[in-house]
C-alpha cells in the first residue's frame, strides 16, 4: 500500500502525486531518468522528503508490472 501517493480527480487531472502536493509521480521519475540526483530533486522541491522519492519509484515499478506494454523484440 502506498501512503505517500495520492490520486485526486480534481487535482493535476487525476495524475498520481506525492501527498497532495501537486508534484506528479511522473515528474519525479522523469527527473531520475534524466540523471538528476535525489538530493537535487529535494532541493528543487523542498516539500518533498526522501521517502517520497522512494515511494514514487516503487509506485512506478508496480505500475509497469501491472500492464502489458508493446515492446519490440531485442535483436
N, CA, C and O atoms as a CHARMM CRD file, in Angstrom:
* protein
*
  300
    1    1 UNK  N      0.83700  -1.18000   0.00000 PROA 1      0.00000
    2    1 UNK  CA     0.00000   0.00000   0.00000 PROA 1      0.00000
    3    1 UNK  C      0.88600   1.24800   0.00000 PROA 1      0.00000
    4    1 UNK  O      1.93300   1.29600   0.64500 PROA 1      0.00000
    5    2 UNK  N      0.43800   2.22300  -0.72500 PROA 2      0.00000
    6    2 UNK  CA     1.21000   3.45300  -0.85800 PROA 2      0.00000
    7    2 UNK  C      0.57100   4.55200  -0.01700 PROA 2      0.00000
    8    2 UNK  O     -0.56700   4.95000  -0.26900 PROA 2      0.00000
    9    3 UNK  N      1.29000   5.03400   0.96400 PROA 3      0.00000
   10    3 UNK  CA     0.74100   6.04900   1.85900 PROA 3      0.00000
   11    3 UNK  C      1.13700   7.46200   1.43700 PROA 3      0.00000
   12    3 UNK  O      0.56100   8.43500   1.92400 PROA 3      0.00000
   13    4 UNK  N      2.09500   7.58400   0.55200 PROA 4      0.00000
   14    4 UNK  CA     2.57700   8.89500   0.11500 PROA 4      0.00000
   15    4 UNK  C      2.05500   9.28100  -1.27100 PROA 4      0.00000
   16    4 UNK  O      2.31700  10.38700  -1.74500 PROA 4      0.00000
   17    5 UNK  N      1.32900   8.39000  -1.91200 PROA 5      0.00000
   18    5 UNK  CA     0.80800   8.63900  -3.24700 PROA 5      0.00000
   19    5 UNK  C     -0.67600   8.97000  -3.13700 PROA 5      0.00000
   20    5 UNK  O     -1.43900   8.23800  -2.50700 PROA 5      0.00000
   21    6 UNK  N     -1.07600  10.07200  -3.75100 PROA 6      0.00000
   22    6 UNK  CA    -2.48200  10.45100  -3.74400 PROA 6      0.00000
   23    6 UNK  C     -2.96800  10.63800  -5.18100 PROA 6      0.00000
   24    6 UNK  O     -2.23200  11.09000  -6.05800 PROA 6      0.00000
   25    7 UNK  N     -4.22200  10.27700  -5.38700 PROA 7      0.00000
   26    7 UNK  CA    -4.86300  10.47800  -6.68800 PROA 7      0.00000
   27    7 UNK  C     -6.17800  11.20000  -6.41400 PROA 7      0.00000
   28    7 UNK  O     -7.08600  10.66700  -5.77700 PROA 7      0.00000
   29    8 UNK  N     -6.24800  12.41600  -6.91200 PROA 8      0.00000
   30    8 UNK  CA    -7.42700  13.25000  -6.70100 PROA 8      0.00000
   31    8 UNK  C     -7.89700  13.72600  -8.07400 PROA 8      0.00000
   32    8 UNK  O     -7.16500  14.44600  -8.75300 PROA 8      0.00000
   33    9 UNK  N     -9.10000  13.34100  -8.49800 PROA 9      0.00000
   34    9 UNK  CA    -9.57400  13.72500  -9.82900 PROA 9      0.00000
   35    9 UNK  C     -9.66800  15.24600 -10.02000 PROA 9      0.00000
   36    9 UNK  O     -9.71200  15.72400 -11.15300 PROA 9      0.00000
   37   10 UNK  N     -9.69900  15.99700  -8.92900 PROA 10     0.00000
   38   10 UNK  CA    -9.78500  17.45300  -9.01500 PROA 10     0.00000
   39   10 UNK  C     -8.42800  18.14400  -8.92600 PROA 10     0.00000
   40   10 UNK  O     -8.34900  19.37100  -8.85900 PROA 10     0.00000
   41   11 UNK  N     -7.36500  17.34900  -8.92500 PROA 11     0.00000
   42   11 UNK  CA    -6.02000  17.91000  -8.80900 PROA 11     0.00000
   43   11 UNK  C     -5.13200  17.29000  -9.87100 PROA 11     0.00000
   44   11 UNK  O     -5.07600  16.06600  -9.98900 PROA 11     0.00000
   45   12 UNK  N     -4.44400  18.10200 -10.63800 PROA 12     0.00000
   46   12 UNK  CA    -3.49600  17.63000 -11.65900 PROA 12     0.00000
   47   12 UNK  C     -4.14300  16.61500 -12.60100 PROA 12     0.00000
   48   12 UNK  O     -3.49800  15.65400 -13.02200 PROA 12     0.00000
   49   13 UNK  N     -5.40300  16.82700 -12.92900 PROA 13     0.00000
   50   13 UNK  CA    -6.16000  15.95500 -13.84400 PROA 13     0.00000
   51   13 UNK  C     -6.18400  14.49600 -13.38400 PROA 13     0.00000
   52   13 UNK  O     -6.29100  13.58600 -14.20600 PROA 13     0.00000
   53   14 UNK  N     -6.08600  14.27600 -12.08700 PROA 14     0.00000
   54   14 UNK  CA    -6.15400  12.92500 -11.54700 PROA 14     0.00000
   55   14 UNK  C     -4.85700  12.15100 -11.61800 PROA 14     0.00000
   56   14 UNK  O     -4.83900  10.95200 -11.34300 PROA 14     0.00000
   57   15 UNK  N     -3.76700  12.81400 -11.98100 PROA 15     0.00000
   58   15 UNK  CA    -2.46400  12.13200 -12.02400 PROA 15     0.00000
   59   15 UNK  C     -2.02300  11.76500 -10.60400 PROA 15     0.00000
   60   15 UNK  O     -2.26700  12.52400  -9.66600 PROA 15     0.00000
   61   16 UNK  N     -1.37900  10.61200 -10.44300 PROA 16     0.00000
   62   16 UNK  CA    -0.83000  10.26700  -9.13000 PROA 16     0.00000
   63   16 UNK  C      0.22600  11.29700  -8.71800 PROA 16     0.00000
   64   16 UNK  O      1.12800  11.62100  -9.49000 PROA 16     0.00000
   65   17 UNK  N      0.09800  11.79900  -7.50200 PROA 17     0.00000
   66   17 UNK  CA     1.00700  12.82500  -6.98000 PROA 17     0.00000
   67   17 UNK  C      1.55700  12.39500  -5.62900 PROA 17     0.00000
   68   17 UNK  O      1.11700  11.40900  -5.03800 PROA 17     0.00000
   69   18 UNK  N      2.52200  13.15700  -5.16500 PROA 18     0.00000
   70   18 UNK  CA     3.08100  12.94900  -3.84300 PROA 18     0.00000
   71   18 UNK  C      2.25500  13.73800  -2.82700 PROA 18     0.00000
   72   18 UNK  O      2.15900  14.96100  -2.92700 PROA 18     0.00000
   73   19 UNK  N      1.67400  13.06600  -1.87400 PROA 19     0.00000
   74   19 UNK  CA     0.99600  13.64800  -0.70100 PROA 19     0.00000
   75   19 UNK  C      0.17700  14.90500  -1.00300 PROA 19     0.00000
   76   19 UNK  O      0.28800  15.89200  -0.27600 PROA 19     0.00000
   77   20 UNK  N     -0.63000  14.89200  -2.04500 PROA 20     0.00000
   78   20 UNK  CA    -1.47300  16.04300  -2.40300 PROA 20     0.00000
   79   20 UNK  C     -0.67400  17.31500  -2.67300 PROA 20     0.00000
   80   20 UNK  O     -1.21200  18.41400  -2.54400 PROA 20     0.00000
   81   21 UNK  N      0.58500  17.18700  -3.04100 PROA 21     0.00000
   82   21 UNK  CA     1.44500  18.36200  -3.22200 PROA 21     0.00000
   83   21 UNK  C      1.43700  18.92500  -4.64400 PROA 21     0.00000
   84   21 UNK  O      2.12700  19.91100  -4.90000 PROA 21     0.00000
   85   22 UNK  N      0.69700  18.34600  -5.56300 PROA 22     0.00000
   86   22 UNK  CA     0.73000  18.76400  -6.96300 PROA 22     0.00000
   87   22 UNK  C      2.10000  18.52600  -7.59100 PROA 22     0.00000
   88   22 UNK  O      2.52000  19.24600  -8.49700 PROA 22     0.00000
   89   23 UNK  N      2.77800  17.51200  -7.09500 PROA 23     0.00000
   90   23 UNK  CA     4.03300  17.07200  -7.69200 PROA 23     0.00000
   91   23 UNK  C      3.76900  15.66400  -8.22700 PROA 23     0.00000
   92   23 UNK  O      3.75700  14.69900  -7.46300 PROA 23     0.00000
   93   24 UNK  N      3.55900  15.55000  -9.53600 PROA 24     0.00000
   94   24 UNK  CA     3.23300  14.23900 -10.10400 PROA 24     0.00000
   95   24 UNK  C      4.37600  13.23400  -9.96600 PROA 24     0.00000
   96   24 UNK  O      5.55400  13.58800 -10.01100 PROA 24     0.00000
   97   25 UNK  N      3.99300  11.99500  -9.80100 PROA 25     0.00000
   98   25 UNK  CA     4.97300  10.90100  -9.75500 PROA 25     0.00000
   99   25 UNK  C      5.80600  10.92100 -11.03800 PROA 25     0.00000
  100   25 UNK  O      7.01900  10.71600 -11.00100 PROA 25     0.00000
  101   26 UNK  N      5.14800  11.16800 -12.16400 PROA 26     0.00000
  102   26 UNK  CA     5.84600  11.18100 -13.45200 PROA 26     0.00000
  103   26 UNK  C      6.97400  12.21100 -13.47700 PROA 26     0.00000
  104   26 UNK  O      8.01300  11.98000 -14.09600 PROA 26     0.00000
  105   27 UNK  N      6.77700  13.32800 -12.81600 PROA 27     0.00000
  106   27 UNK  CA     7.82100  14.36100 -12.76600 PROA 27     0.00000
  107   27 UNK  C      9.04700  13.84000 -12.03800 PROA 27     0.00000
  108   27 UNK  O     10.17400  14.03700 -12.49200 PROA 27     0.00000
  109   28 UNK  N      8.83100  13.17900 -10.91700 PROA 28     0.00000
  110   28 UNK  CA     9.94400  12.63400 -10.13500 PROA 28     0.00000
  111   28 UNK  C     10.68100  11.56600 -10.93100 PROA 28     0.00000
  112   28 UNK  O     11.91100  11.56500 -10.98400 PROA 28     0.00000
  113   29 UNK  N      9.93000  10.65300 -11.55200 PROA 29     0.00000
  114   29 UNK  CA    10.55000   9.56600 -12.31800 PROA 29     0.00000
  115   29 UNK  C     11.33400  10.11900 -13.50100 PROA 29     0.00000
  116   29 UNK  O     12.43100   9.64600 -13.79700 PROA 29     0.00000
  117   30 UNK  N     10.77800  11.11300 -14.17500 PROA 30     0.00000
  118   30 UNK  CA    11.47500  11.73200 -15.31200 PROA 30     0.00000
  119   30 UNK  C     12.78000  12.37400 -14.86900 PROA 30     0.00000
  120   30 UNK  O     13.79900  12.24700 -15.54900 PROA 30     0.00000
  121   31 UNK  N     12.75700  13.05200 -13.75200 PROA 31     0.00000
  122   31 UNK  CA    13.97100  13.68700 -13.24700 PROA 31     0.00000
  123   31 UNK  C     15.04600  12.65400 -12.93400 PROA 31     0.00000
  124   31 UNK  O     16.22200  12.86300 -13.23100 PROA 31     0.00000
  125   32 UNK  N     14.64400  11.55300 -12.34000 PROA 32     0.00000
  126   32 UNK  CA    15.60500  10.48400 -12.03900 PROA 32     0.00000
  127   32 UNK  C     16.16200   9.91200 -13.34100 PROA 32     0.00000
  128   32 UNK  O     17.36300   9.66800 -13.45100 PROA 32     0.00000
  129   33 UNK  N     15.29300   9.69800 -14.32300 PROA 33     0.00000
  130   33 UNK  CA    15.72800   9.16400 -15.61800 PROA 33     0.00000
  131   33 UNK  C     16.70100  10.10900 -16.31900 PROA 33     0.00000
  132   33 UNK  O     17.55000   9.66400 -17.09100 PROA 33     0.00000
  133   34 UNK  N     16.58300  11.39000 -16.05800 PROA 34     0.00000
  134   34 UNK  CA    17.47900  12.38100 -16.64900 PROA 34     0.00000
  135   34 UNK  C     18.78700  12.51400 -15.88500 PROA 34     0.00000
  136   34 UNK  O     19.64500  13.31900 -16.24600 PROA 34     0.00000
  137   35 UNK  N     18.93600  11.72100 -14.82600 PROA 35     0.00000
  138   35 UNK  CA    20.18100  11.71800 -14.06900 PROA 35     0.00000
  139   35 UNK  C     20.24200  12.72800 -12.93500 PROA 35     0.00000
  140   35 UNK  O     21.30600  12.94800 -12.35600 PROA 35     0.00000
  141   36 UNK  N     19.12500  13.33600 -12.61700 PROA 36     0.00000
  142   36 UNK  CA    19.10100  14.29100 -11.50800 PROA 36     0.00000
  143   36 UNK  C     19.12900  13.50400 -10.19700 PROA 36     0.00000
  144   36 UNK  O     18.35300  12.56700 -10.00900 PROA 36     0.00000
  145   37 UNK  N     20.01000  13.88500  -9.31400 PROA 37     0.00000
  146   37 UNK  CA    20.17500  13.15000  -8.05200 PROA 37     0.00000
  147   37 UNK  C     18.99500  13.39500  -7.11800 PROA 37     0.00000
  148   37 UNK  O     18.26600  14.37900  -7.24300 PROA 37     0.00000
  149   38 UNK  N     18.83600  12.48100  -6.19400 PROA 38     0.00000
  150   38 UNK  CA    17.77500  12.62600  -5.18900 PROA 38     0.00000
  151   38 UNK  C     17.96000  13.93200  -4.41600 PROA 38     0.00000
  152   38 UNK  O     16.99000  14.64400  -4.15600 PROA 38     0.00000
  153   39 UNK  N     19.19200  14.24200  -4.05300 PROA 39     0.00000
  154   39 UNK  CA    19.44700  15.46600  -3.29600 PROA 39     0.00000
  155   39 UNK  C     19.05200  16.70500  -4.09100 PROA 39     0.00000
  156   39 UNK  O     18.51300  17.65600  -3.52500 PROA 39     0.00000
  157   40 UNK  N     19.31500  16.70200  -5.40100 PROA 40     0.00000
  158   40 UNK  CA    18.96200  17.84000  -6.24400 PROA 40     0.00000
  159   40 UNK  C     17.44100  17.94900  -6.39000 PROA 40     0.00000
  160   40 UNK  O     16.89100  19.05100  -6.38700 PROA 40     0.00000
  161   41 UNK  N     16.76800  16.80900  -6.51500 PROA 41     0.00000
  162   41 UNK  CA    15.30300  16.81600  -6.58300 PROA 41     0.00000
  163   41 UNK  C     14.73400  17.41800  -5.29400 PROA 41     0.00000
  164   41 UNK  O     13.81000  18.23000  -5.34100 PROA 41     0.00000
  165   42 UNK  N     15.27900  17.02500  -4.16600 PROA 42     0.00000
  166   42 UNK  CA    14.82300  17.56500  -2.88100 PROA 42     0.00000
  167   42 UNK  C     15.10600  19.06300  -2.77800 PROA 42     0.00000
  168   42 UNK  O     14.36600  19.80400  -2.13100 PROA 42     0.00000
  169   43 UNK  N     16.16900  19.48900  -3.41400 PROA 43     0.00000
  170   43 UNK  CA    16.48300  20.92200  -3.44600 PROA 43     0.00000
  171   43 UNK  C     15.46600  21.67900  -4.31700 PROA 43     0.00000
  172   43 UNK  O     15.00900  22.76100  -3.94900 PROA 43     0.00000
  173   44 UNK  N     15.12100  21.09600  -5.47300 PROA 44     0.00000
  174   44 UNK  CA    14.14300  21.71700  -6.36800 PROA 44     0.00000
  175   44 UNK  C     12.74700  21.74400  -5.75200 PROA 44     0.00000
  176   44 UNK  O     11.98700  22.69100  -5.95800 PROA 44     0.00000
  177   45 UNK  N     12.41700  20.70300  -4.99700 PROA 45     0.00000
  178   45 UNK  CA    11.10100  20.57100  -4.37500 PROA 45     0.00000
  179   45 UNK  C     11.26200  20.41500  -2.86900 PROA 45     0.00000
  180   45 UNK  O     11.23500  19.29400  -2.36100 PROA 45     0.00000
  181   46 UNK  N     11.42800  21.51400  -2.15000 PROA 46     0.00000
  182   46 UNK  CA    11.70700  21.43400  -0.70800 PROA 46     0.00000
  183   46 UNK  C     10.61000  20.76700   0.12300 PROA 46     0.00000
  184   46 UNK  O     10.86200  20.34600   1.25200 PROA 46     0.00000
  185   47 UNK  N      9.39600  20.66800  -0.42500 PROA 47     0.00000
  186   47 UNK  CA     8.32900  19.99600   0.32000 PROA 47     0.00000
  187   47 UNK  C      8.44500  18.47200   0.26500 PROA 47     0.00000
  188   47 UNK  O      7.79800  17.77100   1.04300 PROA 47     0.00000
  189   48 UNK  N      9.26400  17.96400  -0.64900 PROA 48     0.00000
  190   48 UNK  CA     9.45900  16.50600  -0.75600 PROA 48     0.00000
  191   48 UNK  C     10.37200  15.99800   0.34700 PROA 48     0.00000
  192   48 UNK  O     11.18200  16.73400   0.90900 PROA 48     0.00000
  193   49 UNK  N     10.21200  14.71000   0.63500 PROA 49     0.00000
  194   49 UNK  CA    11.09200  14.00200   1.56400 PROA 49     0.00000
  195   49 UNK  C     11.69400  12.81900   0.81300 PROA 49     0.00000
  196   49 UNK  O     11.15300  12.37100  -0.19800 PROA 49     0.00000
  197   50 UNK  N     12.81600  12.32000   1.31700 PROA 50     0.00000
  198   50 UNK  CA    13.48200  11.19100   0.65000 PROA 50     0.00000
  199   50 UNK  C     12.54000  10.00400   0.47000 PROA 50     0.00000
  200   50 UNK  O     12.57000   9.33900  -0.56500 PROA 50     0.00000
  201   51 UNK  N     11.71400   9.74100   1.46200 PROA 51     0.00000
  202   51 UNK  CA    10.77600   8.62500   1.36300 PROA 51     0.00000
  203   51 UNK  C      9.75600   8.82900   0.24800 PROA 51     0.00000
  204   51 UNK  O      9.23600   7.85600  -0.29700 PROA 51     0.00000
  205   52 UNK  N      9.46300  10.08000  -0.09800 PROA 52     0.00000
  206   52 UNK  CA     8.56200  10.35400  -1.21900 PROA 52     0.00000
  207   52 UNK  C      9.16700   9.85000  -2.52600 PROA 52     0.00000
  208   52 UNK  O      8.47100   9.26100  -3.35300 PROA 52     0.00000
  209   53 UNK  N     10.44900  10.08200  -2.70500 PROA 53     0.00000
  210   53 UNK  CA    11.12600   9.64700  -3.92800 PROA 53     0.00000
  211   53 UNK  C     11.15700   8.12400  -3.99800 PROA 53     0.00000
  212   53 UNK  O     10.90000   7.54300  -5.05200 PROA 53     0.00000
  213   54 UNK  N     11.46600   7.48700  -2.89200 PROA 54     0.00000
  214   54 UNK  CA    11.48700   6.02600  -2.85400 PROA 54     0.00000
  215   54 UNK  C     10.11600   5.44900  -3.18700 PROA 54     0.00000
  216   54 UNK  O     10.00900   4.49300  -3.95500 PROA 54     0.00000
  217   55 UNK  N      9.08100   6.02400  -2.61500 PROA 55     0.00000
  218   55 UNK  CA     7.73600   5.51700  -2.87600 PROA 55     0.00000
  219   55 UNK  C      7.31900   5.78200  -4.32100 PROA 55     0.00000
  220   55 UNK  O      6.61900   4.96700  -4.92200 PROA 55     0.00000
  221   56 UNK  N      7.73900   6.90600  -4.87900 PROA 56     0.00000
  222   56 UNK  CA     7.45000   7.19200  -6.28700 PROA 56     0.00000
  223   56 UNK  C      8.08000   6.14100  -7.19400 PROA 56     0.00000
  224   56 UNK  O      7.44700   5.68600  -8.14700 PROA 56     0.00000
  225   57 UNK  N      9.30500   5.75700  -6.90800 PROA 57     0.00000
  226   57 UNK  CA     9.98100   4.71500  -7.69000 PROA 57     0.00000
  227   57 UNK  C      9.27500   3.37400  -7.55100 PROA 57     0.00000
  228   57 UNK  O      9.06700   2.67600  -8.54300 PROA 57     0.00000
  229   58 UNK  N      8.90900   3.01300  -6.34000 PROA 58     0.00000
  230   58 UNK  CA     8.19300   1.75300  -6.12300 PROA 58     0.00000
  231   58 UNK  C      6.83500   1.75200  -6.82000 PROA 58     0.00000
  232   58 UNK  O      6.43100   0.74300  -7.39800 PROA 58     0.00000
  233   59 UNK  N      6.13600   2.87400  -6.76700 PROA 59     0.00000
  234   59 UNK  CA     4.83600   3.00800  -7.41800 PROA 59     0.00000
  235   59 UNK  C      4.99000   2.85700  -8.93100 PROA 59     0.00000
  236   59 UNK  O      4.20400   2.16000  -9.57300 PROA 59     0.00000
  237   60 UNK  N      5.99700   3.50700  -9.49500 PROA 60     0.00000
  238   60 UNK  CA     6.23700   3.40900 -10.93400 PROA 60     0.00000
  239   60 UNK  C      6.56800   1.97300 -11.34000 PROA 60     0.00000
  240   60 UNK  O      6.08300   1.49100 -12.36300 PROA 60     0.00000
  241   61 UNK  N      7.37900   1.29800 -10.55300 PROA 61     0.00000
  242   61 UNK  CA     7.72900  -0.09100 -10.85700 PROA 61     0.00000
  243   61 UNK  C      6.49700  -0.98200 -10.81600 PROA 61     0.00000
  244   61 UNK  O      6.31800  -1.83500 -11.68500 PROA 61     0.00000
  245   62 UNK  N      5.65900  -0.79300  -9.82600 PROA 62     0.00000
  246   62 UNK  CA     4.44200  -1.59400  -9.70500 PROA 62     0.00000
  247   62 UNK  C      3.47800  -1.29600 -10.85400 PROA 62     0.00000
  248   62 UNK  O      2.81400  -2.20200 -11.35800 PROA 62     0.00000
  249   63 UNK  N      3.40300  -0.05200 -11.26300 PROA 63     0.00000
  250   63 UNK  CA     2.53300   0.33500 -12.36800 PROA 63     0.00000
  251   63 UNK  C      2.95200  -0.37000 -13.65500 PROA 63     0.00000
  252   63 UNK  O      2.10100  -0.86300 -14.39600 PROA 63     0.00000
  253   64 UNK  N      4.23000  -0.42000 -13.92000 PROA 64     0.00000
  254   64 UNK  CA     4.73200  -1.10100 -15.11400 PROA 64     0.00000
  255   64 UNK  C      4.47700  -2.60000 -15.02200 PROA 64     0.00000
  256   64 UNK  O      4.13600  -3.23700 -16.01900 PROA 64     0.00000
  257   65 UNK  N      4.63800  -3.15800 -13.84500 PROA 65     0.00000
  258   65 UNK  CA     4.41300  -4.58800 -13.64100 PROA 65     0.00000
  259   65 UNK  C      2.96700  -4.97000 -13.93600 PROA 65     0.00000
  260   65 UNK  O      2.69900  -6.09300 -14.36300 PROA 65     0.00000
  261   66 UNK  N      2.04700  -4.06200 -13.71600 PROA 66     0.00000
  262   66 UNK  CA     0.62400  -4.35400 -13.84000 PROA 66     0.00000
  263   66 UNK  C      0.06600  -4.14400 -15.24200 PROA 66     0.00000
  264   66 UNK  O     -1.13800  -4.30800 -15.43900 PROA 66     0.00000
  265   67 UNK  N      0.87800  -3.79300 -16.20800 PROA 67     0.00000
  266   67 UNK  CA     0.40500  -3.51100 -17.55500 PROA 67     0.00000
  267   67 UNK  C      1.11400  -4.37500 -18.58300 PROA 67     0.00000
  268   67 UNK  O      2.23700  -4.83700 -18.37700 PROA 67     0.00000
  269   68 UNK  N      0.43200  -4.57400 -19.68000 PROA 68     0.00000
  270   68 UNK  CA     1.07600  -5.18000 -20.83000 PROA 68     0.00000
  271   68 UNK  C      1.54000  -4.04200 -21.72300 PROA 68     0.00000
  272   68 UNK  O      0.73000  -3.22400 -22.16000 PROA 68     0.00000
  273   69 UNK  N      2.82300  -3.98400 -21.99400 PROA 69     0.00000
  274   69 UNK  CA     3.38200  -2.91000 -22.79700 PROA 69     0.00000
  275   69 UNK  C      3.86100  -3.45500 -24.12800 PROA 69     0.00000
  276   69 UNK  O      4.44900  -4.53600 -24.17700 PROA 69     0.00000
  277   70 UNK  N      3.61700  -2.72000 -25.21800 PROA 70     0.00000
  278   70 UNK  CA     4.12200  -3.16800 -26.52100 PROA 70     0.00000
  279   70 UNK  C      5.63000  -2.92900 -26.58900 PROA 70     0.00000
  280   70 UNK  O      6.09100  -1.78800 -26.55700 PROA 70     0.00000
  281   71 UNK  N      6.36800  -3.98900 -26.68100 PROA 71     0.00000
  282   71 UNK  CA     7.82100  -3.90400 -26.74900 PROA 71     0.00000
  283   71 UNK  C      8.31200  -4.51800 -28.05300 PROA 71     0.00000
  284   71 UNK  O      7.68700  -5.43500 -28.58300 PROA 71     0.00000
  285   72 UNK  N      9.40300  -4.02800 -28.55800 PROA 72     0.00000
  286   72 UNK  CA     9.98700  -4.63000 -29.74400 PROA 72     0.00000
  287   72 UNK  C     10.94700  -5.71900 -29.31000 PROA 72     0.00000
  288   72 UNK  O     11.55200  -5.63600 -28.24100 PROA 72     0.00000
  289   73 UNK  N     11.08100  -6.71600 -30.12400 PROA 73     0.00000
  290   73 UNK  CA    11.95400  -7.84400 -29.82100 PROA 73     0.00000
  291   73 UNK  C     13.41000  -7.40800 -29.94600 PROA 73     0.00000
  292   73 UNK  O     13.80200  -6.79400 -30.93800 PROA 73     0.00000
  293   74 UNK  N     14.20600  -7.73300 -28.92600 PROA 74     0.00000
  294   74 UNK  CA    15.62300  -7.42000 -28.96800 PROA 74     0.00000
  295   74 UNK  C     16.31700  -8.31500 -29.98100 PROA 74     0.00000
  296   74 UNK  O     16.03300  -9.50900 -30.08200 PROA 74     0.00000
  297   75 UNK  N     17.22100  -7.71900 -30.71800 PROA 75     0.00000
  298   75 UNK  CA    17.93800  -8.49500 -31.73600 PROA 75     0.00000
  299   75 UNK  C     19.34600  -8.77500 -31.33300 PROA 75     0.00000
  300   75 UNK  O     20.08500  -9.41700 -32.07900 PROA 75     0.00000
